[in-house]
Amino acid sequence: MKRKITFAGRAGFHKEVKKRVNEYFESNSISKNADWRMVLKTVLILSWLLGSYFLFLFSAPSLLWAVFYGIAIAQGFILVGFNIMHDGTHGSYSKSRSLNKVMGFTLDLIGGSALLWRHKHNILHHTYTNISEVDDDLHAVDFLRFTPDRPWKPCHRFQHLYAFPLYCFMTLGWVFEGDFKKYLSGKIGDYKLPKMSKMETLTFFSTKLFYFTYMLVIPMFFHPVLNVLVFFLVSHFVLGLTMAVVFQLAHLVDGNDFPLPDPQTGEIENEWAIHEVETTANFSPRSRLAAWYCGGLNFQIEHHLFPKVCHVHYPAISKIVENTCKEFQVQYVSYPTFRSALKAHYEHLKLLGQPDPEVNAA
């Protein structure tokens, strides 16, 4: 990083909300890690993923079936990413570090890199959420302007129209360029990555090779090249769009803050926990389907405050967090439905696409 970002405020909010959530788990004798619900969910998700893949290999007689199975396996990838990998890399799946590592490693099996994700997501995004100079999630491409402090370009006038098609290419960017670029440069933005060990380097390249082998090479022994390429591209278009939208609804909607550090000291005015709440948003808090499918990422505020708590507990602790926010007068943004959050993201893109000096200076 160019400079160290610190959080100056000490309002007591973080201490109090941690105390109340800890009391919930202790008084109910509940582990913060996965329970039987998560174990069953893991089995179902991995079964869906493997089933989709082998059905494609042995029962996809046409291009239309390749499209169908591309969508099907994308759902498996999405569920692995939102649920198993995400909890594993945050260390919330289990008390066992080894099991968490295995669960996080599922990201490598679907084309990503758990080693790089821990730095990009756990450190940069979770610590410095919506701080443009550090949070790499805000720097997708120059064609998209997510924050008010980013330079405006004429093409941004139309970003609310082309953003969603661009989201379809997000994971393709990871697989073909993003991860290799990070590895070779040793950086994520201005953040310098620790040098990988020989074992980590071997893991990085061998898992990439494994991914391309089972997703592209092996299927070509069973199907025409065109069918395989369509299967591969469709799976990534669905995966990229879904993951991008869910992540964007968490931080890039009306009501989220984009604080700038003090130019001299690098300090953020708020306490870290308050910063996390006010740069984050929930959606569909009453939808069991959204919570199940998104791996609790619709309770993004709770996730940012308690990343080491398994997502199956987020609905239960959300009321504790919300009530504590009200007491401390901390802005708690929660959209009642997916549709309302999606509209808020669309309006955010549209607003930041305008060349209004007041918007650009906000």
MIZA-595421 format. One line per field, with one value per residue (C-alpha): residue number from 1; residue in three letters; chain; y negated, z, x. Coordinates in Angstrom, 1 decimal. Layout:
<rs>
i NUM, ... $
aa ALA, ... $
ch A, ... $
y Y, ... $
z Z, ... $
x X, ... $
</rs>
This chain:
<rs>
i 1, 2, 3, 4, 5, 6, 7, 8, 9, 10, 11, 12, 13, 14, 15, 16, 17, 18, 19, 20, 21, 22, 23, 24, 25, 26, 27, 28, 29, 30, 31, 32, 33, 34, 35, 36, 37, 38, 39, 40, 41, 42, 43, 44, 45, 46, 47, 48, 49, 50, 51, 52, 53, 54, 55, 56, 57, 58, 59, 60, 61, 62, 63, 64, 65, 66, 67, 68, 69, 70, 71, 72, 73, 74, 75, 76, 77, 78, 79, 80, 81, 82, 83, 84, 85, 86, 87, 88, 89, 90, 91, 92, 93, 94, 95, 96, 97, 98, 99, 100, 101, 102, 103, 104, 105, 106, 107, 108, 109, 110, 111, 112, 113, 114, 115, 116, 117, 118, 119, 120, 121, 122, 123, 124, 125, 126, 127, 128, 129, 130, 131, 132, 133, 134, 135, 136, 137, 138, 139, 140, 141, 142, 143, 144, 145, 146, 147, 148, 149, 150, 151, 152, 153, 154, 155, 156, 157, 158, 159, 160, 161, 162, 163, 164, 165, 166, 167, 168, 169, 170, 171, 172, 173, 174, 175, 176, 177, 178, 179, 180, 181, 182, 183, 184, 185, 186, 187, 188, 189, 190, 191, 192, 193, 194, 195, 196, 197, 198, 199, 200, 201, 202, 203, 204, 205, 206, 207, 208, 209, 210, 211, 212, 213, 214, 215, 216, 217, 218, 219, 220, 221, 222, 223, 224, 225, 226, 227, 228, 229, 230, 231, 232, 233, 234, 235, 236, 237, 238, 239, 240, 241, 242, 243, 244, 245, 246, 247, 248, 249, 250, 251, 252, 253, 254, 255, 256, 257, 258, 259, 260, 261, 262, 263, 264, 265, 266, 267, 268, 269, 270, 271, 272, 273, 274, 275, 276, 277, 278, 279, 280, 281, 282, 283, 284, 285, 286, 287, 288, 289, 290, 291, 292, 293, 294, 295, 296, 297, 298, 299, 300, 301, 302, 303, 304, 305, 306, 307, 308, 309, 310, 311, 312, 313, 314, 315, 316, 317, 318, 319, 320, 321, 322, 323, 324, 325, 326, 327, 328, 329, 330, 331, 332, 333, 334, 335, 336, 337, 338, 339, 340, 341, 342, 343, 344, 345, 346, 347, 348, 349, 350, 351, 352, 353, 354, 355, 356, 357, 358, 359, 360, 361, 362 $
aa MET, LYS, ARG, LYS, ILE, THR, PHE, ALA, GLY, ARG, ALA, GLY, PHE, HIS, LYS, GLU, VAL, LYS, LYS, ARG, VAL, ASN, GLU, TYR, PHE, GLU, SER, ASN, SER, ILE, SER, LYS, ASN, ALA, ASP, TRP, ARG, MET, VAL, LEU, LYS, THR, VAL, LEU, ILE, LEU, SER, TRP, LEU, LEU, GLY, SER, TYR, PHE, LEU, PHE, LEU, PHE, SER, ALA, PRO, SER, LEU, LEU, TRP, ALA, VAL, PHE, TYR, GLY, ILE, ALA, ILE, ALA, GLN, GLY, PHE, ILE, LEU, VAL, GLY, PHE, ASN, ILE, MET, HIS, ASP, GLY, THR, HIS, GLY, SER, TYR, SER, LYS, SER, ARG, SER, LEU, ASN, LYS, VAL, MET, GLY, PHE, THR, LEU, ASP, LEU, ILE, GLY, GLY, SER, ALA, LEU, LEU, TRP, ARG, HIS, LYS, HIS, ASN, ILE, LEU, HIS, HIS, THR, TYR, THR, ASN, ILE, SER, GLU, VAL, ASP, ASP, ASP, LEU, HIS, ALA, VAL, ASP, PHE, LEU, ARG, PHE, THR, PRO, ASP, ARG, PRO, TRP, LYS, PRO, CYS, HIS, ARG, PHE, GLN, HIS, LEU, TYR, ALA, PHE, PRO, LEU, TYR, CYS, PHE, MET, THR, LEU, GLY, TRP, VAL, PHE, GLU, GLY, ASP, PHE, LYS, LYS, TYR, LEU, SER, GLY, LYS, ILE, GLY, ASP, TYR, LYS, LEU, PRO, LYS, MET, SER, LYS, MET, GLU, THR, LEU, THR, PHE, PHE, SER, THR, LYS, LEU, PHE, TYR, PHE, THR, TYR, MET, LEU, VAL, ILE, PRO, MET, PHE, PHE, HIS, PRO, VAL, LEU, ASN, VAL, LEU, VAL, PHE, PHE, LEU, VAL, SER, HIS, PHE, VAL, LEU, GLY, LEU, THR, MET, ALA, VAL, VAL, PHE, GLN, LEU, ALA, HIS, LEU, VAL, ASP, GLY, ASN, ASP, PHE, PRO, LEU, PRO, ASP, PRO, GLN, THR, GLY, GLU, ILE, GLU, ASN, GLU, TRP, ALA, ILE, HIS, GLU, VAL, GLU, THR, THR, ALA, ASN, PHE, SER, PRO, ARG, SER, ARG, LEU, ALA, ALA, TRP, TYR, CYS, GLY, GLY, LEU, ASN, PHE, GLN, ILE, GLU, HIS, HIS, LEU, PHE, PRO, LYS, VAL, CYS, HIS, VAL, HIS, TYR, PRO, ALA, ILE, SER, LYS, ILE, VAL, GLU, ASN, THR, CYS, LYS, GLU, PHE, GLN, VAL, GLN, TYR, VAL, SER, TYR, PRO, THR, PHE, ARG, SER, ALA, LEU, LYS, ALA, HIS, TYR, GLU, HIS, LEU, LYS, LEU, LEU, GLY, GLN, PRO, ASP, PRO, GLU, VAL, ASN, ALA, ALA $
ch A, A, A, A, A, A, A, A, A, A, A, A, A, A, A, A, A, A, A, A, A, A, A, A, A, A, A, A, A, A, A, A, A, A, A, A, A, A, A, A, A, A, A, A, A, A, A, A, A, A, A, A, A, A, A, A, A, A, A, A, A, A, A, A, A, A, A, A, A, A, A, A, A, A, A, A, A, A, A, A, A, A, A, A, A, A, A, A, A, A, A, A, A, A, A, A, A, A, A, A, A, A, A, A, A, A, A, A, A, A, A, A, A, A, A, A, A, A, A, A, A, A, A, A, A, A, A, A, A, A, A, A, A, A, A, A, A, A, A, A, A, A, A, A, A, A, A, A, A, A, A, A, A, A, A, A, A, A, A, A, A, A, A, A, A, A, A, A, A, A, A, A, A, A, A, A, A, A, A, A, A, A, A, A, A, A, A, A, A, A, A, A, A, A, A, A, A, A, A, A, A, A, A, A, A, A, A, A, A, A, A, A, A, A, A, A, A, A, A, A, A, A, A, A, A, A, A, A, A, A, A, A, A, A, A, A, A, A, A, A, A, A, A, A, A, A, A, A, A, A, A, A, A, A, A, A, A, A, A, A, A, A, A, A, A, A, A, A, A, A, A, A, A, A, A, A, A, A, A, A, A, A, A, A, A, A, A, A, A, A, A, A, A, A, A, A, A, A, A, A, A, A, A, A, A, A, A, A, A, A, A, A, A, A, A, A, A, A, A, A, A, A, A, A, A, A, A, A, A, A, A, A, A, A, A, A, A, A, A, A, A, A, A, A, A, A, A, A, A, A, A, A, A, A, A, A, A, A, A, A, A, A $
y 0.0, -3.6, -4.5, -2.9, -3.5, -3.6, -4.1, -6.8, -6.7, -4.7, -4.9, -1.6, -0.2, 2.7, 3.8, 3.7, 5.5, 8.2, 8.6, 9.1, 11.5, 13.6, 13.7, 15.1, 18.0, 18.7, 18.5, 20.8, 23.1, 22.8, 23.0, 20.2, 22.7, 24.9, 27.2, 30.1, 27.6, 26.6, 30.2, 31.2, 28.2, 29.0, 32.5, 31.3, 28.6, 30.9, 33.6, 31.0, 29.9, 33.4, 34.5, 31.6, 32.2, 36.0, 35.6, 33.1, 35.6, 38.5, 37.1, 33.9, 34.8, 31.3, 27.7, 26.9, 29.5, 28.0, 24.6, 26.3, 28.1, 24.9, 23.2, 26.2, 26.4, 22.6, 23.0, 25.6, 23.1, 20.3, 22.4, 23.6, 20.0, 18.4, 21.1, 23.6, 21.6, 18.3, 19.8, 21.9, 19.0, 16.9, 19.7, 19.9, 23.4, 25.2, 24.9, 27.0, 24.8, 27.8, 28.3, 24.6, 24.8, 27.7, 25.9, 22.7, 24.8, 25.5, 22.1, 23.5, 26.4, 23.9, 21.8, 19.3, 19.2, 19.3, 18.0, 14.8, 14.5, 14.4, 11.3, 9.6, 10.4, 11.1, 8.4, 5.6, 5.7, 6.7, 4.3, 1.3, 1.7, -1.0, -2.9, -3.4, -3.5, -0.1, 1.9, 3.6, 4.7, 1.1, 1.2, 3.6, 1.8, -1.8, -1.4, -1.3, -4.1, -2.7, -5.5, -9.3, -9.9, -8.0, -10.1, -10.5, -9.5, -10.1, -6.4, -6.3, -8.0, -4.6, -2.4, -1.6, 0.1, 2.0, 2.8, 6.0, 7.5, 6.7, 8.6, 11.8, 11.7, 11.2, 14.8, 15.3, 12.4, 14.1, 17.5, 16.3, 13.1, 11.7, 14.5, 14.9, 11.2, 10.9, 13.9, 12.6, 9.0, 10.0, 7.2, 6.6, 2.9, 1.2, 4.0, 6.1, 9.8, 12.0, 14.2, 17.6, 20.7, 23.4, 25.5, 22.6, 21.9, 25.6, 25.5, 22.4, 23.7, 27.4, 26.4, 24.1, 26.9, 29.3, 26.8, 26.3, 30.0, 31.1, 28.1, 28.0, 30.9, 33.9, 32.8, 32.6, 36.3, 36.6, 33.7, 31.4, 28.5, 25.9, 27.6, 27.6, 24.0, 23.0, 25.1, 23.4, 19.8, 20.2, 21.5, 18.4, 15.9, 17.1, 17.4, 14.0, 12.2, 13.8, 13.3, 9.8, 8.7, 10.2, 8.6, 5.2, 5.2, 5.4, 2.2, 0.2, -0.9, -4.1, -4.5, -3.1, -5.4, -5.9, -7.6, -9.2, -8.9, -12.1, -13.3, -13.9, -11.1, -8.4, -8.2, -7.3, -9.2, -6.3, -3.4, -0.4, 1.5, -1.6, -2.0, 1.6, 1.2, -2.2, -0.9, 2.2, 3.2, 6.2, 7.4, 9.9, 10.4, 12.4, 14.7, 18.1, 18.9, 15.8, 16.7, 20.4, 19.6, 16.6, 18.3, 15.5, 12.8, 11.1, 10.4, 8.7, 6.3, 9.3, 11.0, 8.0, 7.6, 11.4, 13.0, 15.9, 16.8, 19.4, 17.9, 20.2, 18.1, 14.7, 14.5, 15.1, 12.5, 9.8, 8.4, 8.1, 6.2, 4.0, 3.1, 2.2, 0.0, -1.9, -2.5, -3.9, -5.8, -3.8, -3.7, -0.2, 0.2, 3.2, 3.5, 5.6, 7.5, 8.5, 6.4, 3.2, 3.7, 4.4, 1.2, -0.7, 0.6, -0.4, -3.9, -4.1, -3.3, -5.8, -8.6, -8.1, -8.0, -11.6, -14.4, -16.5, -18.4, -18.0, -14.2, -13.9, -15.9, -14.1 $
z 0.0, -0.7, 3.0, 6.1, 6.6, 10.3, 12.1, 14.7, 16.3, 19.5, 20.0, 21.9, 19.3, 18.3, 21.9, 22.7, 19.6, 20.1, 23.7, 22.8, 20.0, 22.1, 24.8, 22.3, 21.4, 25.1, 26.5, 23.9, 24.0, 20.2, 18.3, 16.0, 13.4, 11.1, 12.4, 10.9, 8.5, 7.0, 6.7, 4.9, 2.7, 1.8, 0.8, -1.4, -3.1, -3.9, -5.1, -7.5, -8.8, -9.5, -10.9, -13.3, -14.5, -15.2, -16.7, -19.1, -20.0, -20.6, -21.6, -23.5, -27.1, -28.5, -28.2, -26.4, -23.8, -23.4, -22.6, -20.1, -18.3, -18.4, -16.4, -14.1, -13.3, -12.8, -10.0, -8.4, -8.7, -7.3, -4.3, -3.6, -3.8, -1.7, 0.9, 1.2, 0.0, 1.6, 5.1, 4.7, 3.7, 6.6, 9.1, 10.1, 8.7, 11.5, 14.6, 12.7, 10.6, 8.4, 7.6, 6.9, 4.6, 2.7, 2.4, 1.2, -1.3, -3.2, -4.8, -6.6, -7.9, -9.5, -11.2, -8.5, -6.0, -2.3, -1.6, -3.5, -2.3, 1.3, 0.6, -1.9, 0.1, 3.7, 4.2, 1.6, 1.2, 4.8, 6.5, 4.2, 2.7, 0.2, 0.7, -3.0, -2.7, -1.0, -1.6, -4.9, -5.4, -6.4, -9.3, -11.7, -15.0, -16.2, -17.9, -14.5, -12.0, -8.6, -6.2, -6.3, -6.0, -9.2, -12.3, -14.5, -18.2, -21.0, -21.3, -17.7, -18.9, -20.1, -17.4, -15.9, -19.3, -20.0, -16.4, -16.1, -19.4, -18.3, -15.0, -17.0, -17.8, -14.2, -13.4, -16.9, -16.0, -12.8, -14.5, -17.6, -16.5, -13.0, -10.9, -13.1, -13.2, -9.4, -9.1, -11.6, -10.4, -6.7, -6.1, -5.8, -6.8, -4.6, -2.0, -2.0, -1.7, 0.5, -1.7, -2.2, -1.0, -3.4, -2.2, -2.7, -6.1, -7.0, -5.7, -7.6, -11.0, -10.5, -9.5, -12.5, -14.7, -13.1, -13.6, -17.4, -17.8, -16.4, -17.7, -21.3, -22.2, -20.8, -22.2, -25.7, -25.7, -25.4, -27.3, -30.2, -29.4, -30.0, -27.5, -24.9, -25.4, -25.2, -22.0, -20.5, -21.5, -20.4, -17.0, -16.6, -17.8, -15.3, -12.5, -13.2, -13.4, -10.2, -8.1, -9.3, -8.6, -5.1, -4.2, -5.7, -3.8, -0.6, -1.0, -4.1, -3.4, -2.1, 1.6, 1.5, 2.4, 0.5, 3.1, 2.2, 4.6, 5.9, 3.3, 5.9, 8.5, 6.5, 9.3, 8.8, 11.2, 12.3, 14.5, 12.3, 13.1, 12.4, 9.1, 8.2, 8.9, 7.1, 4.0, 3.7, 3.0, 3.6, 1.3, 1.5, 5.3, 5.6, 2.6, 3.6, 0.0, -0.4, 2.8, 1.7, -1.8, -1.1, 1.9, 4.2, 2.0, 2.0, 5.7, 4.6, 7.6, 10.0, 7.8, 7.9, 11.6, 12.3, 9.4, 11.6, 12.4, 10.1, 7.8, 9.0, 12.2, 10.5, 10.5, 14.3, 15.1, 12.7, 15.1, 17.8, 15.3, 14.0, 17.5, 18.6, 15.6, 16.5, 20.0, 18.8, 15.9, 13.3, 9.9, 9.2, 5.5, 4.7, 1.5, 2.0, -1.3, -3.9, -6.4, -4.3, -3.8, -7.5, -8.3, -5.7, -7.4, -10.8, -9.6, -8.0, -11.3, -13.1, -10.6, -10.7, -14.5, -14.6, -15.1, -12.4, -10.5, -7.2, -7.7, -8.8, -5.8, -3.3 $
x 0.0, 1.1, 0.4, -1.0, -4.7, -5.8, -9.2, -9.1, -12.5, -13.2, -17.0, -17.4, -19.7, -17.4, -16.9, -20.6, -21.8, -19.1, -20.2, -23.8, -23.2, -20.8, -23.5, -26.0, -23.7, -22.7, -26.2, -27.5, -24.5, -24.0, -20.7, -19.9, -18.8, -20.7, -23.4, -25.4, -27.1, -23.8, -22.5, -25.7, -25.5, -21.9, -22.8, -25.7, -23.6, -20.7, -23.1, -24.8, -21.4, -20.1, -23.5, -23.7, -20.2, -20.5, -24.0, -22.4, -19.7, -22.0, -25.4, -25.1, -25.9, -26.3, -25.2, -28.4, -27.6, -24.1, -25.8, -28.1, -25.2, -23.1, -25.9, -26.2, -22.5, -22.4, -24.9, -22.6, -19.6, -21.7, -22.9, -19.3, -18.0, -20.7, -21.0, -18.1, -15.1, -16.1, -16.6, -13.4, -11.1, -12.5, -11.9, -15.6, -16.4, -14.6, -12.4, -9.9, -7.5, -6.8, -10.5, -10.9, -8.0, -9.5, -12.8, -11.1, -9.2, -12.4, -11.9, -8.9, -11.0, -13.5, -10.8, -9.7, -6.9, -7.5, -4.0, -4.6, -8.2, -7.2, -5.2, -7.6, -10.7, -9.9, -7.3, -7.8, -11.6, -12.7, -10.3, -10.6, -14.1, -15.0, -11.8, -10.9, -7.1, -6.9, -10.1, -9.2, -12.9, -13.7, -11.2, -12.8, -12.0, -11.7, -15.1, -16.8, -16.9, -18.0, -16.9, -17.2, -13.5, -12.7, -12.0, -15.1, -14.9, -17.5, -18.2, -19.4, -22.6, -23.8, -22.3, -25.7, -26.5, -23.3, -22.2, -24.3, -23.0, -19.5, -20.1, -20.5, -16.8, -15.6, -14.6, -13.1, -10.8, -9.8, -9.1, -7.2, -5.5, -6.2, -4.6, -1.6, -1.0, -1.2, 1.2, 3.8, 3.7, 3.6, 1.0, -2.7, -2.9, -0.3, -0.4, 2.7, 2.0, 4.2, 6.4, 4.9, 6.7, 7.7, 4.7, 2.3, 3.7, 3.3, -0.2, -1.1, 0.0, -1.1, -4.6, -4.9, -3.7, -6.2, -9.0, -8.3, -7.9, -11.2, -13.2, -11.7, -9.4, -11.3, -14.7, -13.2, -12.7, -16.5, -17.9, -17.2, -14.9, -17.7, -19.9, -17.2, -16.3, -20.0, -20.3, -17.3, -18.3, -21.9, -20.8, -18.5, -21.1, -23.6, -21.0, -19.5, -22.8, -24.2, -21.1, -20.6, -24.2, -24.3, -21.0, -22.1, -25.4, -23.4, -21.3, -22.4, -25.9, -27.6, -26.8, -23.3, -20.4, -17.1, -14.9, -11.6, -8.6, -7.2, -4.6, -2.0, -2.4, -4.2, -6.8, -10.5, -12.7, -14.9, -14.2, -13.4, -16.6, -18.8, -16.9, -17.7, -21.4, -21.8, -20.0, -22.1, -25.7, -27.9, -30.7, -33.6, -33.1, -36.4, -35.8, -34.6, -33.8, -31.6, -29.7, -29.3, -28.2, -26.0, -24.3, -25.5, -24.0, -27.3, -26.4, -23.3, -23.2, -23.1, -20.5, -18.2, -18.4, -18.1, -16.3, -15.3, -18.9, -20.4, -23.0, -25.8, -25.9, -26.3, -30.1, -30.1, -27.5, -28.8, -31.4, -28.7, -26.5, -29.3, -30.5, -27.0, -26.6, -29.8, -28.6, -25.3, -26.9, -25.0, -26.5, -27.7, -28.7, -31.0, -33.0, -36.2, -35.9, -33.3, -35.2, -35.0, -31.3, -30.7, -32.5, -30.4, -27.2, -28.5, -29.3, -25.8, -24.2, -26.4, -25.6, -21.8, -22.1, -23.1, -20.6, -22.2, -19.4, -21.2, -21.4, -17.8, -16.6, -18.9 $
</rs>
